[in-house]
Amino acid sequence: MANQIVTFLQEAKTELTKVNWPSKKQATNYTILVIGISIAGAIFLGSLDYFFGYLLKTFIIK
């Protein structure tokens, strides 16, 4: 069992050396992009929620 764990960790380390890691600038840009899209999506969904809530209060729930 211990031999299998050691083998797995060695293979995982070997595979991680093959990964093409992004640069610091790329990682920062991608992070900013994800945050921006998340905020835009939240604003869009929040505005839809407000709009449909307003319609319900005005025309249906009176």
PDB file with one MODEL, atoms N, CA, C and O in Angstrom:
MODEL        1
ATOM      1  N   MET A   1       0.822  -1.188   0.000  1.00  0.00           N
ATOM      2  CA  MET A   1       0.000   0.000   0.000  1.00  0.00           C
ATOM      3  C   MET A   1       0.871   1.259   0.000  1.00  0.00           C
ATOM      4  O   MET A   1       0.631   2.184  -0.776  1.00  0.00           O
ATOM      5  N   ALA A   2       1.879   1.291   0.868  1.00  0.00           N
ATOM      6  CA  ALA A   2       2.757   2.454   0.941  1.00  0.00           C
ATOM      7  C   ALA A   2       3.528   2.619  -0.363  1.00  0.00           C
ATOM      8  O   ALA A   2       3.785   3.743  -0.796  1.00  0.00           O
ATOM      9  N   ASN A   3       3.897   1.505  -0.989  1.00  0.00           N
ATOM     10  CA  ASN A   3       4.620   1.555  -2.256  1.00  0.00           C
ATOM     11  C   ASN A   3       3.759   2.196  -3.348  1.00  0.00           C
ATOM     12  O   ASN A   3       4.266   2.953  -4.177  1.00  0.00           O
ATOM     13  N   GLN A   4       2.471   1.895  -3.345  1.00  0.00           N
ATOM     14  CA  GLN A   4       1.559   2.472  -4.336  1.00  0.00           C
ATOM     15  C   GLN A   4       1.419   3.986  -4.142  1.00  0.00           C
ATOM     16  O   GLN A   4       1.348   4.742  -5.111  1.00  0.00           O
ATOM     17  N   ILE A   5       1.383   4.413  -2.887  1.00  0.00           N
ATOM     18  CA  ILE A   5       1.272   5.853  -2.599  1.00  0.00           C
ATOM     19  C   ILE A   5       2.524   6.576  -3.066  1.00  0.00           C
ATOM     20  O   ILE A   5       2.430   7.644  -3.671  1.00  0.00           O
ATOM     21  N   VAL A   6       3.677   6.020  -2.799  1.00  0.00           N
ATOM     22  CA  VAL A   6       4.939   6.634  -3.226  1.00  0.00           C
ATOM     23  C   VAL A   6       4.996   6.700  -4.745  1.00  0.00           C
ATOM     24  O   VAL A   6       5.394   7.718  -5.311  1.00  0.00           O
ATOM     25  N   THR A   7       4.601   5.622  -5.403  1.00  0.00           N
ATOM     26  CA  THR A   7       4.595   5.600  -6.871  1.00  0.00           C
ATOM     27  C   THR A   7       3.654   6.662  -7.419  1.00  0.00           C
ATOM     28  O   THR A   7       3.992   7.376  -8.363  1.00  0.00           O
ATOM     29  N   PHE A   8       2.469   6.762  -6.822  1.00  0.00           N
ATOM     30  CA  PHE A   8       1.508   7.779  -7.263  1.00  0.00           C
ATOM     31  C   PHE A   8       2.084   9.181  -7.116  1.00  0.00           C
ATOM     32  O   PHE A   8       1.979   9.988  -8.040  1.00  0.00           O
ATOM     33  N   LEU A   9       2.685   9.482  -5.983  1.00  0.00           N
ATOM     34  CA  LEU A   9       3.247  10.817  -5.751  1.00  0.00           C
ATOM     35  C   LEU A   9       4.390  11.119  -6.721  1.00  0.00           C
ATOM     36  O   LEU A   9       4.522  12.250  -7.187  1.00  0.00           O
ATOM     37  N   GLN A  10       5.205  10.128  -7.024  1.00  0.00           N
ATOM     38  CA  GLN A  10       6.290  10.334  -7.984  1.00  0.00           C
ATOM     39  C   GLN A  10       5.729  10.620  -9.375  1.00  0.00           C
ATOM     40  O   GLN A  10       6.222  11.504 -10.076  1.00  0.00           O
ATOM     41  N   GLU A  11       4.712   9.882  -9.769  1.00  0.00           N
ATOM     42  CA  GLU A  11       4.107  10.104 -11.087  1.00  0.00           C
ATOM     43  C   GLU A  11       3.397  11.455 -11.151  1.00  0.00           C
ATOM     44  O   GLU A  11       3.434  12.137 -12.175  1.00  0.00           O
ATOM     45  N   ALA A  12       2.759  11.832 -10.061  1.00  0.00           N
ATOM     46  CA  ALA A  12       2.087  13.130 -10.019  1.00  0.00           C
ATOM     47  C   ALA A  12       3.102  14.256 -10.147  1.00  0.00           C
ATOM     48  O   ALA A  12       2.856  15.233 -10.854  1.00  0.00           O
ATOM     49  N   LYS A  13       4.225  14.133  -9.480  1.00  0.00           N
ATOM     50  CA  LYS A  13       5.278  15.152  -9.567  1.00  0.00           C
ATOM     51  C   LYS A  13       5.809  15.245 -10.999  1.00  0.00           C
ATOM     52  O   LYS A  13       6.035  16.344 -11.505  1.00  0.00           O
ATOM     53  N   THR A  14       6.008  14.102 -11.651  1.00  0.00           N
ATOM     54  CA  THR A  14       6.484  14.077 -13.032  1.00  0.00           C
ATOM     55  C   THR A  14       5.488  14.766 -13.955  1.00  0.00           C
ATOM     56  O   THR A  14       5.885  15.532 -14.832  1.00  0.00           O
ATOM     57  N   GLU A  15       4.188  14.499 -13.765  1.00  0.00           N
ATOM     58  CA  GLU A  15       3.162  15.123 -14.612  1.00  0.00           C
ATOM     59  C   GLU A  15       3.089  16.627 -14.375  1.00  0.00           C
ATOM     60  O   GLU A  15       2.863  17.390 -15.315  1.00  0.00           O
ATOM     61  N   LEU A  16       3.276  17.060 -13.135  1.00  0.00           N
ATOM     62  CA  LEU A  16       3.214  18.493 -12.839  1.00  0.00           C
ATOM     63  C   LEU A  16       4.365  19.273 -13.475  1.00  0.00           C
ATOM     64  O   LEU A  16       4.233  20.469 -13.733  1.00  0.00           O
ATOM     65  N   THR A  17       5.487  18.608 -13.728  1.00  0.00           N
ATOM     66  CA  THR A  17       6.595  19.295 -14.403  1.00  0.00           C
ATOM     67  C   THR A  17       6.286  19.502 -15.882  1.00  0.00           C
ATOM     68  O   THR A  17       6.911  20.342 -16.530  1.00  0.00           O
ATOM     69  N   LYS A  18       5.323  18.743 -16.427  1.00  0.00           N
ATOM     70  CA  LYS A  18       4.962  18.859 -17.837  1.00  0.00           C
ATOM     71  C   LYS A  18       3.902  19.936 -18.091  1.00  0.00           C
ATOM     72  O   LYS A  18       3.634  20.285 -19.241  1.00  0.00           O
ATOM     73  N   VAL A  19       3.306  20.455 -17.032  1.00  0.00           N
ATOM     74  CA  VAL A  19       2.222  21.427 -17.171  1.00  0.00           C
ATOM     75  C   VAL A  19       2.776  22.760 -17.650  1.00  0.00           C
ATOM     76  O   VAL A  19       3.827  23.210 -17.194  1.00  0.00           O
ATOM     77  N   ASN A  20       2.059  23.382 -18.572  1.00  0.00           N
ATOM     78  CA  ASN A  20       2.430  24.708 -19.065  1.00  0.00           C
ATOM     79  C   ASN A  20       1.745  25.744 -18.175  1.00  0.00           C
ATOM     80  O   ASN A  20       0.606  26.133 -18.433  1.00  0.00           O
ATOM     81  N   TRP A  21       2.438  26.186 -17.134  1.00  0.00           N
ATOM     82  CA  TRP A  21       1.864  27.101 -16.167  1.00  0.00           C
ATOM     83  C   TRP A  21       1.788  28.510 -16.758  1.00  0.00           C
ATOM     84  O   TRP A  21       2.702  28.920 -17.473  1.00  0.00           O
ATOM     85  N   PRO A  22       0.703  29.271 -16.471  1.00  0.00           N
ATOM     86  CA  PRO A  22       0.611  30.647 -16.960  1.00  0.00           C
ATOM     87  C   PRO A  22       1.578  31.554 -16.195  1.00  0.00           C
ATOM     88  O   PRO A  22       1.958  31.282 -15.056  1.00  0.00           O
ATOM     89  N   SER A  23       1.959  32.639 -16.868  1.00  0.00           N
ATOM     90  CA  SER A  23       2.834  33.596 -16.196  1.00  0.00           C
ATOM     91  C   SER A  23       2.020  34.364 -15.153  1.00  0.00           C
ATOM     92  O   SER A  23       0.795  34.257 -15.099  1.00  0.00           O
ATOM     93  N   LYS A  24       2.721  35.135 -14.335  1.00  0.00           N
ATOM     94  CA  LYS A  24       2.038  35.913 -13.299  1.00  0.00           C
ATOM     95  C   LYS A  24       1.093  36.924 -13.932  1.00  0.00           C
ATOM     96  O   LYS A  24      -0.010  37.143 -13.431  1.00  0.00           O
ATOM     97  N   LYS A  25       1.517  37.541 -15.028  1.00  0.00           N
ATOM     98  CA  LYS A  25       0.681  38.529 -15.701  1.00  0.00           C
ATOM     99  C   LYS A  25      -0.573  37.867 -16.289  1.00  0.00           C
ATOM    100  O   LYS A  25      -1.670  38.414 -16.179  1.00  0.00           O
ATOM    101  N   GLN A  26      -0.416  36.700 -16.910  1.00  0.00           N
ATOM    102  CA  GLN A  26      -1.562  35.985 -17.462  1.00  0.00           C
ATOM    103  C   GLN A  26      -2.543  35.592 -16.359  1.00  0.00           C
ATOM    104  O   GLN A  26      -3.754  35.747 -16.519  1.00  0.00           O
ATOM    105  N   ALA A  27      -2.030  35.092 -15.256  1.00  0.00           N
ATOM    106  CA  ALA A  27      -2.891  34.687 -14.136  1.00  0.00           C
ATOM    107  C   ALA A  27      -3.649  35.887 -13.583  1.00  0.00           C
ATOM    108  O   ALA A  27      -4.829  35.779 -13.251  1.00  0.00           O
ATOM    109  N   THR A  28      -2.979  37.026 -13.483  1.00  0.00           N
ATOM    110  CA  THR A  28      -3.633  38.251 -13.009  1.00  0.00           C
ATOM    111  C   THR A  28      -4.717  38.681 -13.979  1.00  0.00           C
ATOM    112  O   THR A  28      -5.822  39.023 -13.560  1.00  0.00           O
ATOM    113  N   ASN A  29      -4.415  38.669 -15.280  1.00  0.00           N
ATOM    114  CA  ASN A  29      -5.407  39.072 -16.278  1.00  0.00           C
ATOM    115  C   ASN A  29      -6.619  38.141 -16.272  1.00  0.00           C
ATOM    116  O   ASN A  29      -7.757  38.603 -16.363  1.00  0.00           O
ATOM    117  N   TYR A  30      -6.385  36.859 -16.168  1.00  0.00           N
ATOM    118  CA  TYR A  30      -7.490  35.902 -16.139  1.00  0.00           C
ATOM    119  C   TYR A  30      -8.344  36.086 -14.886  1.00  0.00           C
ATOM    120  O   TYR A  30      -9.569  35.976 -14.939  1.00  0.00           O
ATOM    121  N   THR A  31      -7.687  36.368 -13.758  1.00  0.00           N
ATOM    122  CA  THR A  31      -8.414  36.590 -12.512  1.00  0.00           C
ATOM    123  C   THR A  31      -9.299  37.829 -12.615  1.00  0.00           C
ATOM    124  O   THR A  31     -10.457  37.804 -12.200  1.00  0.00           O
ATOM    125  N   ILE A  32      -8.753  38.910 -13.167  1.00  0.00           N
ATOM    126  CA  ILE A  32      -9.531  40.142 -13.344  1.00  0.00           C
ATOM    127  C   ILE A  32     -10.691  39.898 -14.300  1.00  0.00           C
ATOM    128  O   ILE A  32     -11.794  40.398 -14.078  1.00  0.00           O
ATOM    129  N   LEU A  33     -10.451  39.140 -15.351  1.00  0.00           N
ATOM    130  CA  LEU A  33     -11.516  38.818 -16.311  1.00  0.00           C
ATOM    131  C   LEU A  33     -12.646  38.033 -15.644  1.00  0.00           C
ATOM    132  O   LEU A  33     -13.819  38.334 -15.863  1.00  0.00           O
ATOM    133  N   VAL A  34     -12.308  37.041 -14.842  1.00  0.00           N
ATOM    134  CA  VAL A  34     -13.320  36.237 -14.161  1.00  0.00           C
ATOM    135  C   VAL A  34     -14.113  37.091 -13.174  1.00  0.00           C
ATOM    136  O   VAL A  34     -15.336  36.971 -13.096  1.00  0.00           O
ATOM    137  N   ILE A  35     -13.433  37.943 -12.427  1.00  0.00           N
ATOM    138  CA  ILE A  35     -14.126  38.822 -11.480  1.00  0.00           C
ATOM    139  C   ILE A  35     -15.048  39.774 -12.219  1.00  0.00           C
ATOM    140  O   ILE A  35     -16.179  39.996 -11.787  1.00  0.00           O
ATOM    141  N   GLY A  36     -14.584  40.342 -13.330  1.00  0.00           N
ATOM    142  CA  GLY A  36     -15.406  41.267 -14.115  1.00  0.00           C
ATOM    143  C   GLY A  36     -16.643  40.597 -14.679  1.00  0.00           C
ATOM    144  O   GLY A  36     -17.738  41.153 -14.602  1.00  0.00           O
ATOM    145  N   ILE A  37     -16.482  39.419 -15.240  1.00  0.00           N
ATOM    146  CA  ILE A  37     -17.635  38.695 -15.790  1.00  0.00           C
ATOM    147  C   ILE A  37     -18.601  38.314 -14.673  1.00  0.00           C
ATOM    148  O   ILE A  37     -19.816  38.370 -14.866  1.00  0.00           O
ATOM    149  N   SER A  38     -18.085  37.931 -13.513  1.00  0.00           N
ATOM    150  CA  SER A  38     -18.947  37.581 -12.379  1.00  0.00           C
ATOM    151  C   SER A  38     -19.757  38.785 -11.911  1.00  0.00           C
ATOM    152  O   SER A  38     -20.946  38.658 -11.619  1.00  0.00           O
ATOM    153  N   ILE A  39     -19.125  39.945 -11.837  1.00  0.00           N
ATOM    154  CA  ILE A  39     -19.834  41.152 -11.417  1.00  0.00           C
ATOM    155  C   ILE A  39     -20.874  41.542 -12.453  1.00  0.00           C
ATOM    156  O   ILE A  39     -21.993  41.911 -12.096  1.00  0.00           O
ATOM    157  N   ALA A  40     -20.520  41.465 -13.737  1.00  0.00           N
ATOM    158  CA  ALA A  40     -21.476  41.797 -14.795  1.00  0.00           C
ATOM    159  C   ALA A  40     -22.670  40.844 -14.753  1.00  0.00           C
ATOM    160  O   ALA A  40     -23.812  41.281 -14.896  1.00  0.00           O
ATOM    161  N   GLY A  41     -22.426  39.576 -14.564  1.00  0.00           N
ATOM    162  CA  GLY A  41     -23.509  38.599 -14.460  1.00  0.00           C
ATOM    163  C   GLY A  41     -24.392  38.864 -13.249  1.00  0.00           C
ATOM    164  O   GLY A  41     -25.614  38.746 -13.330  1.00  0.00           O
ATOM    165  N   ALA A  42     -23.775  39.223 -12.129  1.00  0.00           N
ATOM    166  CA  ALA A  42     -24.544  39.507 -10.922  1.00  0.00           C
ATOM    167  C   ALA A  42     -25.417  40.747 -11.119  1.00  0.00           C
ATOM    168  O   ALA A  42     -26.568  40.771 -10.684  1.00  0.00           O
ATOM    169  N   ILE A  43     -24.873  41.770 -11.769  1.00  0.00           N
ATOM    170  CA  ILE A  43     -25.658  42.978 -12.037  1.00  0.00           C
ATOM    171  C   ILE A  43     -26.818  42.658 -12.975  1.00  0.00           C
ATOM    172  O   ILE A  43     -27.939  43.117 -12.757  1.00  0.00           O
ATOM    173  N   PHE A  44     -26.553  41.880 -14.007  1.00  0.00           N
ATOM    174  CA  PHE A  44     -27.603  41.513 -14.955  1.00  0.00           C
ATOM    175  C   PHE A  44     -28.714  40.725 -14.272  1.00  0.00           C
ATOM    176  O   PHE A  44     -29.891  41.050 -14.427  1.00  0.00           O
ATOM    177  N   LEU A  45     -28.349  39.696 -13.519  1.00  0.00           N
ATOM    178  CA  LEU A  45     -29.354  38.877 -12.842  1.00  0.00           C
ATOM    179  C   LEU A  45     -30.078  39.665 -11.760  1.00  0.00           C
ATOM    180  O   LEU A  45     -31.278  39.479 -11.556  1.00  0.00           O
ATOM    181  N   GLY A  46     -29.368  40.536 -11.072  1.00  0.00           N
ATOM    182  CA  GLY A  46     -30.001  41.375 -10.057  1.00  0.00           C
ATOM    183  C   GLY A  46     -31.005  42.333 -10.667  1.00  0.00           C
ATOM    184  O   GLY A  46     -32.072  42.564 -10.099  1.00  0.00           O
ATOM    185  N   SER A  47     -30.667  42.895 -11.827  1.00  0.00           N
ATOM    186  CA  SER A  47     -31.602  43.807 -12.488  1.00  0.00           C
ATOM    187  C   SER A  47     -32.838  43.055 -12.995  1.00  0.00           C
ATOM    188  O   SER A  47     -33.949  43.581 -12.921  1.00  0.00           O
ATOM    189  N   LEU A  48     -32.659  41.840 -13.504  1.00  0.00           N
ATOM    190  CA  LEU A  48     -33.817  41.038 -13.904  1.00  0.00           C
ATOM    191  C   LEU A  48     -34.699  40.725 -12.699  1.00  0.00           C
ATOM    192  O   LEU A  48     -35.924  40.812 -12.789  1.00  0.00           O
ATOM    193  N   ASP A  49     -34.096  40.367 -11.589  1.00  0.00           N
ATOM    194  CA  ASP A  49     -34.852  40.073 -10.369  1.00  0.00           C
ATOM    195  C   ASP A  49     -35.641  41.300  -9.924  1.00  0.00           C
ATOM    196  O   ASP A  49     -36.818  41.195  -9.578  1.00  0.00           O
ATOM    197  N   TYR A  50     -34.995  42.458  -9.935  1.00  0.00           N
ATOM    198  CA  TYR A  50     -35.676  43.684  -9.542  1.00  0.00           C
ATOM    199  C   TYR A  50     -36.828  43.996 -10.502  1.00  0.00           C
ATOM    200  O   TYR A  50     -37.920  44.356 -10.064  1.00  0.00           O
ATOM    201  N   PHE A  51     -36.590  43.860 -11.792  1.00  0.00           N
ATOM    202  CA  PHE A  51     -37.601  44.164 -12.807  1.00  0.00           C
ATOM    203  C   PHE A  51     -38.819  43.252 -12.660  1.00  0.00           C
ATOM    204  O   PHE A  51     -39.952  43.733 -12.644  1.00  0.00           O
ATOM    205  N   PHE A  52     -38.596  41.948 -12.553  1.00  0.00           N
ATOM    206  CA  PHE A  52     -39.716  41.019 -12.429  1.00  0.00           C
ATOM    207  C   PHE A  52     -40.418  41.170 -11.080  1.00  0.00           C
ATOM    208  O   PHE A  52     -41.633  40.990 -10.992  1.00  0.00           O
ATOM    209  N   GLY A  53     -39.673  41.494 -10.043  1.00  0.00           N
ATOM    210  CA  GLY A  53     -40.298  41.773  -8.748  1.00  0.00           C
ATOM    211  C   GLY A  53     -41.183  42.994  -8.820  1.00  0.00           C
ATOM    212  O   GLY A  53     -42.280  43.013  -8.260  1.00  0.00           O
ATOM    213  N   TYR A  54     -40.706  44.016  -9.512  1.00  0.00           N
ATOM    214  CA  TYR A  54     -41.502  45.231  -9.701  1.00  0.00           C
ATOM    215  C   TYR A  54     -42.783  44.923 -10.479  1.00  0.00           C
ATOM    216  O   TYR A  54     -43.861  45.397 -10.119  1.00  0.00           O
ATOM    217  N   LEU A  55     -42.661  44.129 -11.547  1.00  0.00           N
ATOM    218  CA  LEU A  55     -43.852  43.752 -12.326  1.00  0.00           C
ATOM    219  C   LEU A  55     -44.849  42.975 -11.468  1.00  0.00           C
ATOM    220  O   LEU A  55     -46.055  43.208 -11.554  1.00  0.00           O
ATOM    221  N   LEU A  56     -44.356  42.062 -10.650  1.00  0.00           N
ATOM    222  CA  LEU A  56     -45.260  41.297  -9.793  1.00  0.00           C
ATOM    223  C   LEU A  56     -45.981  42.210  -8.805  1.00  0.00           C
ATOM    224  O   LEU A  56     -47.194  42.099  -8.627  1.00  0.00           O
ATOM    225  N   LYS A  57     -45.243  43.105  -8.168  1.00  0.00           N
ATOM    226  CA  LYS A  57     -45.861  44.002  -7.190  1.00  0.00           C
ATOM    227  C   LYS A  57     -46.847  44.960  -7.846  1.00  0.00           C
ATOM    228  O   LYS A  57     -47.880  45.281  -7.260  1.00  0.00           O
ATOM    229  N   THR A  58     -46.543  45.415  -9.041  1.00  0.00           N
ATOM    230  CA  THR A  58     -47.371  46.417  -9.687  1.00  0.00           C
ATOM    231  C   THR A  58     -48.625  45.822 -10.319  1.00  0.00           C
ATOM    232  O   THR A  58     -49.718  46.364 -10.152  1.00  0.00           O
ATOM    233  N   PHE A  59     -48.483  44.738 -11.026  1.00  0.00           N
ATOM    234  CA  PHE A  59     -49.610  44.246 -11.819  1.00  0.00           C
ATOM    235  C   PHE A  59     -50.316  43.020 -11.236  1.00  0.00           C
ATOM    236  O   PHE A  59     -51.495  42.815 -11.522  1.00  0.00           O
ATOM    237  N   ILE A  60     -49.654  42.220 -10.448  1.00  0.00           N
ATOM    238  CA  ILE A  60     -50.264  40.970 -10.010  1.00  0.00           C
ATOM    239  C   ILE A  60     -50.664  41.022  -8.533  1.00  0.00           C
ATOM    240  O   ILE A  60     -51.780  40.632  -8.189  1.00  0.00           O
ATOM    241  N   ILE A  61     -49.789  41.489  -7.671  1.00  0.00           N
ATOM    242  CA  ILE A  61     -50.061  41.426  -6.246  1.00  0.00           C
ATOM    243  C   ILE A  61     -50.884  42.627  -5.757  1.00  0.00           C
ATOM    244  O   ILE A  61     -51.527  42.519  -4.713  1.00  0.00           O
ATOM    245  N   LYS A  62     -50.890  43.698  -6.423  1.00  0.00           N
ATOM    246  CA  LYS A  62     -51.626  44.948  -6.077  1.00  0.00           C
ATOM    247  C   LYS A  62     -51.802  45.073  -4.621  1.00  0.00           C
ATOM    248  O   LYS A  62     -52.390  46.047  -4.151  1.00  0.00           O
TER     249      LYS A  62
ENDMDL
END
